[in-house]
Amino acid sequence: MVLYYSSTGNSEHVAKRLSEAFHMKLADILSIREKTLDLQNEELFFVTFNCFWGVSDVVEQFLMKTKFLHAAKITFILTCGGFLGAADKQLEDIFAKKSLPRPDIYQLVMVTNYSILHSIPDTSAQKAKLKSAEENLNRIIPGAAHTYRSNFLIRLFSPMVRKMYQKYRDTSRFRVSEACISCGLCAKNCPVSAIRMKEGKPVWEKKTCDNCLRCLHHCPVEAIDYGNNTVGRLRYTYKNPQ
């Protein structure tokens, strides 16, 4: 089985590749309502994005609340813009709490979508990164790539980095420009239902969200920004580089 949680399409693309390669069922975790998944001795692949040296709150809550039974093996592929940091430590801790073996974890560098802190590369650079990612994925699928393992120093700094995630989950800095066309896509796509439409404009009614930036990157008119951090920066959604 292949499970995924994706913001701008990177992780969804990888999950689809895995599903095709291993002829496995594919599912977005947002569509799963069962509290117990019986894998029937099949391998479980989980694909999601790196989020401040870990996984986002949506993923963490899903992992903590779901029982995984009879999995032959559990493998995570974490997409990122450059470096996983101590993301493996967070996953190890989660699985230890559930008395499950440590999963295999792979880092897959793709195009960053975290425009709050990073500039999105231009189109040509995106294509180069995605082609490289495809080559690396072709090594991960048959097990020819090395699994990811962070070192002691990186793990030591992990709590501080994770605190930054909580800071940026604050929704009060999201804003909408006059370019908004009232399509409602942001509210519809928000994985935690933090947005509602009020008089034709999106309003972030929850104090915190998952900080996935789906709303920002999928806005068809680029009307959403996070304070001044994202102003003038490119938006990104996955496109096949070929």
C-alpha positions as CSV (number, residue, x, y, z in Angstrom):
1,M,0.0,0.0,0.0
2,V,1.2,3.5,-0.8
3,L,0.0,6.4,1.4
4,Y,0.8,10.0,0.8
5,Y,0.2,13.5,2.0
6,S,1.2,16.2,-0.5
7,S,1.1,20.0,-0.7
8,T,2.2,21.0,-4.1
9,G,2.4,17.7,-5.9
10,N,5.9,16.5,-5.3
11,S,5.0,13.7,-2.8
12,E,1.9,12.8,-4.8
13,H,4.0,12.2,-7.9
14,V,6.4,10.0,-6.0
15,A,3.6,8.1,-4.5
16,K,2.0,7.4,-7.9
17,R,5.4,6.2,-9.2
18,L,5.6,3.7,-6.3
19,S,2.1,2.6,-6.8
20,E,2.7,1.9,-10.5
21,A,6.1,0.2,-9.8
22,F,4.8,-2.2,-7.1
23,H,1.1,-2.5,-8.3
24,M,-0.1,-1.3,-4.9
25,K,-3.2,0.6,-3.8
26,L,-2.7,4.4,-3.6
27,A,-4.4,6.6,-1.0
28,D,-4.1,10.2,0.2
29,I,-4.2,10.0,4.0
30,L,-6.9,12.8,4.0
31,S,-9.3,10.2,2.4
32,I,-8.7,7.5,5.0
33,R,-11.3,7.2,7.8
34,E,-10.2,3.8,9.2
35,K,-8.3,3.7,12.5
36,T,-6.8,0.4,11.7
37,L,-5.0,-0.6,8.5
38,D,-4.3,-4.3,8.0
39,L,-1.5,-4.5,5.5
40,Q,-1.8,-8.3,5.2
41,N,2.0,-8.8,5.1
42,E,2.4,-6.2,2.3
43,E,5.0,-3.5,2.4
44,L,3.7,0.0,3.4
45,F,5.2,3.1,1.6
46,F,4.5,6.5,3.0
47,V,5.4,9.6,1.0
48,T,5.2,13.1,2.4
49,F,7.2,16.4,2.5
50,N,9.9,17.4,5.0
51,C,8.5,20.0,7.4
52,F,11.1,21.7,9.7
53,W,13.1,18.5,10.1
54,G,10.1,16.4,10.5
55,V,6.6,15.7,9.3
56,S,3.7,18.1,9.5
57,D,1.1,17.9,12.3
58,V,-1.4,16.3,10.0
59,V,1.0,13.4,9.3
60,E,2.1,13.1,12.9
61,Q,-1.5,12.9,14.1
62,F,-2.4,10.3,11.4
63,L,0.6,8.1,12.4
64,M,-0.2,8.3,16.1
65,K,-3.9,7.6,15.7
66,T,-3.7,4.8,13.1
67,K,-2.9,1.2,13.9
68,F,-0.7,-0.5,11.3
69,L,-1.1,-4.3,11.4
70,H,0.9,-7.0,9.7
71,A,3.1,-4.7,7.6
72,A,6.0,-6.7,6.1
73,K,8.0,-3.5,6.1
74,I,7.4,0.2,6.4
75,T,9.3,2.7,4.2
76,F,9.2,6.5,4.2
77,I,10.2,8.7,1.3
78,L,10.4,12.3,2.4
79,T,10.6,14.9,-0.3
80,C,12.5,18.1,0.5
81,G,14.2,21.2,-1.0
82,G,17.6,20.1,0.1
83,F,18.1,18.5,3.6
84,L,16.0,16.4,5.9
85,G,17.8,17.4,9.1
86,A,16.6,15.2,11.9
87,A,13.3,14.2,10.3
88,D,14.2,10.5,10.8
89,K,14.5,11.1,14.5
90,Q,10.9,12.3,14.8
91,L,9.6,9.3,12.8
92,E,11.8,6.9,14.9
93,D,10.2,8.4,18.1
94,I,6.7,8.0,16.8
95,F,7.2,4.4,15.8
96,A,8.9,3.7,19.1
97,K,5.8,5.0,21.0
98,K,3.7,2.6,18.9
99,S,6.1,-0.3,19.6
100,L,6.8,-0.6,15.8
101,P,10.2,-1.2,14.2
102,R,12.1,1.8,12.9
103,P,11.0,2.4,9.3
104,D,13.5,2.8,6.4
105,I,13.7,6.4,5.5
106,Y,14.8,7.9,2.2
107,Q,15.6,11.6,1.3
108,L,14.4,12.7,-2.1
109,V,15.5,16.3,-3.0
110,M,13.0,18.0,-5.3
111,V,11.9,21.6,-5.7
112,T,11.4,23.5,-2.5
113,N,7.9,24.9,-2.0
114,Y,8.5,26.6,1.4
115,S,8.5,30.1,0.0
116,I,8.1,31.6,3.5
117,L,11.8,31.1,4.1
118,H,13.2,30.1,0.6
119,S,13.0,31.5,-2.9
120,I,11.5,29.1,-5.4
121,P,14.0,28.4,-8.3
122,D,13.1,29.4,-11.8
123,T,11.6,27.1,-14.3
124,S,14.9,25.8,-15.8
125,A,16.3,25.1,-12.4
126,Q,13.1,23.3,-11.4
127,K,13.4,21.0,-14.4
128,A,17.0,20.2,-13.6
129,K,16.1,19.4,-9.9
130,L,13.1,17.3,-10.9
131,K,15.1,15.3,-13.5
132,S,17.7,14.6,-10.8
133,A,15.0,13.6,-8.4
134,E,13.6,11.2,-10.9
135,E,17.0,9.5,-11.3
136,N,17.3,9.2,-7.5
137,L,13.8,7.8,-7.3
138,N,14.8,5.2,-9.9
139,R,17.4,4.0,-7.4
140,I,15.2,4.1,-4.4
141,I,12.4,2.0,-6.0
142,P,14.6,-1.1,-6.5
143,G,16.4,-0.6,-3.1
144,A,19.7,0.6,-4.7
145,A,19.8,3.9,-2.7
146,H,21.1,4.4,0.8
147,T,18.6,5.1,3.5
148,Y,18.8,8.4,5.4
149,R,20.3,8.6,8.9
150,S,21.0,11.9,10.7
151,N,24.0,12.3,13.0
152,F,24.1,13.2,16.7
153,L,24.7,16.9,16.3
154,I,21.8,17.3,13.9
155,R,19.5,15.5,16.3
156,L,20.6,17.7,19.1
157,F,19.4,20.8,17.3
158,S,16.1,19.1,16.2
159,P,13.9,20.5,19.1
160,M,14.8,24.1,18.2
161,V,14.0,23.6,14.6
162,R,10.7,21.9,15.4
163,K,9.8,24.9,17.6
164,M,10.0,27.1,14.5
165,Y,7.3,25.0,12.9
166,Q,4.9,25.9,15.6
167,K,5.7,29.6,15.1
168,Y,5.0,29.5,11.4
169,R,1.7,27.6,11.9
170,D,0.2,30.9,13.0
171,T,-2.4,31.8,10.4
172,S,-2.6,35.5,11.4
173,R,0.0,36.5,8.8
174,F,-1.9,35.1,5.8
175,R,-3.4,37.8,3.7
176,V,-5.3,38.2,0.5
177,S,-4.8,40.8,-2.2
178,E,-7.4,42.5,-4.4
179,A,-6.4,40.0,-7.1
180,C,-8.6,37.4,-5.4
181,I,-11.3,36.1,-7.7
182,S,-13.4,34.4,-4.9
183,C,-12.9,30.9,-6.4
184,G,-12.9,29.3,-3.0
185,L,-10.1,26.9,-4.0
186,C,-8.0,27.7,-0.9
187,A,-10.9,26.9,1.5
188,K,-11.8,23.7,-0.4
189,N,-8.2,22.4,-0.4
190,C,-7.1,23.3,3.1
191,P,-6.4,19.9,4.8
192,V,-7.4,21.2,8.3
193,S,-10.3,23.3,7.2
194,A,-8.7,26.5,8.6
195,I,-10.2,28.7,5.8
196,R,-13.7,29.7,5.2
197,M,-15.1,32.1,2.6
198,K,-16.7,35.3,4.0
199,E,-18.2,37.8,1.6
200,G,-16.4,36.1,-1.3
201,K,-12.9,36.3,0.3
202,P,-11.0,33.7,2.3
203,V,-10.7,34.1,6.0
204,W,-8.3,32.0,8.2
205,E,-10.7,31.2,11.1
206,K,-8.4,28.9,12.9
207,K,-5.4,30.3,14.8
208,T,-3.1,27.5,13.5
209,C,-2.9,25.4,10.4
210,D,-0.7,22.7,9.0
211,N,1.6,25.3,7.3
212,C,1.6,23.2,4.1
213,L,1.0,26.3,1.9
214,R,-1.4,24.6,-0.4
215,C,-3.6,27.7,-0.3
216,L,-0.7,30.0,-1.4
217,H,0.8,27.8,-4.2
218,H,-2.5,26.6,-5.7
219,C,-4.2,30.1,-5.8
220,P,-4.8,30.6,-9.6
221,V,-4.1,34.4,-9.4
222,E,-1.4,34.3,-6.7
223,A,-3.5,36.4,-4.4
224,I,-2.3,34.8,-1.1
225,D,0.8,35.8,0.8
226,Y,2.3,35.0,4.2
227,G,3.2,38.5,5.5
228,N,5.9,40.0,3.4
229,N,7.9,36.7,3.3
230,T,6.4,35.4,0.1
231,V,5.8,38.7,-1.8
232,G,7.4,38.6,-5.2
233,R,8.4,34.9,-4.9
234,L,7.4,32.3,-7.4
235,R,4.6,29.9,-6.8
236,Y,5.2,26.2,-7.4
237,T,3.2,23.1,-8.2
238,Y,4.7,19.9,-9.6
239,K,5.0,19.5,-13.3
240,N,6.6,16.6,-15.1
241,P,10.0,17.8,-16.3
242,Q,9.9,15.8,-19.5
